[in-house]
Amino acid sequence: MYYAIMSEDVNDSLPLRRTARPAHLARLEELRDQGRLLIAGPHPAVDTEDPGEAGFTGSLVVAEFPSLEAAREWAESDPYVEAGVYARTTVKPFRKVLP
C-alpha cells in the first residue's frame, strides 16, 4: 500500500537541508529504483519553482511500504530528521485514484 509522508520544516531549515540533502536523495532514489516511489518533493516557502534563500516549509513523499509501521520507521530514519530539518512528520495511508 502507498503511504503519504508529510513533513514540516523547522524555521530557517535551508542550511540544514543543504547538509543532509545528498543522503536524503539517496534514500529516495533507492525507493525509486525499487519501483516503490510514487512522488517526492519539497514545498517551496514562496510561490516559485526555485525559492532561493527563502527555502522550503516541508516535504511530501508518497511511496509503497508493507505497512504503516514500516512507513513510519522509514520516515523516522530520514537524514532530514537526523539533521533537525523537520519539526514534525505525519504518515498516513494513501490510496491512489488518478491518474
C-alpha positions as CSV (number, residue, x, y, z in Angstrom):
1,M,0.0,0.0,0.0
2,Y,1.0,3.6,-0.5
3,Y,1.7,5.9,2.4
4,A,1.9,9.7,2.4
5,I,4.8,11.1,4.5
6,M,4.2,14.8,5.1
7,S,6.9,16.7,6.9
8,E,7.1,20.3,8.2
9,D,10.4,22.1,8.4
10,V,11.7,24.0,11.4
11,N,12.3,27.7,10.8
12,D,15.4,28.6,8.8
13,S,15.9,25.0,7.7
14,L,17.8,25.7,4.5
15,P,21.3,25.3,5.8
16,L,20.3,22.0,7.5
17,R,18.7,20.8,4.3
18,R,21.8,21.6,2.2
19,T,23.9,19.5,4.5
20,A,21.7,16.4,4.6
21,R,20.3,16.6,1.1
22,P,22.7,14.1,-0.6
23,A,21.8,11.3,1.9
24,H,18.1,12.3,1.8
25,L,18.0,12.0,-2.0
26,A,19.9,8.7,-2.0
27,R,17.2,7.1,0.1
28,L,14.5,8.4,-2.3
29,E,16.5,7.2,-5.3
30,E,16.6,3.7,-3.6
31,L,12.8,3.7,-3.3
32,R,12.5,4.9,-7.0
33,D,14.9,2.2,-8.2
34,Q,12.8,-0.4,-6.3
35,G,9.6,0.9,-8.1
36,R,8.1,2.0,-4.8
37,L,8.2,5.8,-5.1
38,L,5.1,7.5,-6.5
39,I,6.1,11.1,-5.9
40,A,8.5,13.1,-3.7
41,G,9.4,16.8,-3.3
42,P,9.7,19.8,-1.1
43,H,7.2,22.6,-0.5
44,P,8.8,25.9,-1.5
45,A,8.4,28.7,1.1
46,V,7.4,31.1,-1.7
47,D,5.2,30.6,-4.8
48,T,8.0,29.8,-7.3
49,E,9.8,26.7,-8.6
50,D,13.1,27.8,-7.1
51,P,12.6,29.7,-3.8
52,G,16.3,30.5,-3.4
53,E,17.2,31.6,0.1
54,A,13.5,31.6,1.1
55,G,13.9,27.8,1.3
56,F,11.2,25.3,2.0
57,T,8.5,24.7,4.5
58,G,8.3,20.9,4.3
59,S,8.3,17.8,2.1
60,L,5.9,15.2,0.7
61,V,6.8,11.6,-0.1
62,V,4.3,9.1,-1.3
63,A,5.7,5.6,-1.5
64,E,4.8,2.0,-1.2
65,F,5.6,0.2,2.1
66,P,4.4,-3.2,3.5
67,S,2.7,-1.5,6.5
68,L,2.0,1.8,8.2
69,E,4.7,0.9,10.8
70,A,7.3,0.3,8.1
71,A,6.5,3.7,6.5
72,R,6.8,5.3,9.9
73,E,10.1,3.6,10.6
74,W,11.4,4.7,7.2
75,A,10.3,8.3,7.8
76,E,11.9,8.4,11.2
77,S,15.2,7.3,9.7
78,D,15.3,10.1,7.1
79,P,18.6,12.1,7.1
80,Y,16.5,15.3,7.3
81,V,15.1,14.0,10.7
82,E,18.5,13.3,11.9
83,A,19.8,16.7,10.8
84,G,17.0,18.5,12.5
85,V,15.3,19.8,9.3
86,Y,11.8,18.5,10.3
87,A,9.8,19.8,13.2
88,R,7.2,17.1,12.7
89,T,6.2,14.3,10.3
90,T,2.9,12.7,9.7
91,V,2.5,9.3,8.0
92,K,-0.9,8.3,6.6
93,P,-2.2,5.6,4.3
94,F,-2.7,6.9,0.7
95,R,-4.9,5.4,-2.0
96,K,-4.0,6.5,-5.5
97,V,-7.1,7.1,-7.6
98,L,-5.9,9.3,-10.5
99,P,-4.2,9.4,-12.9
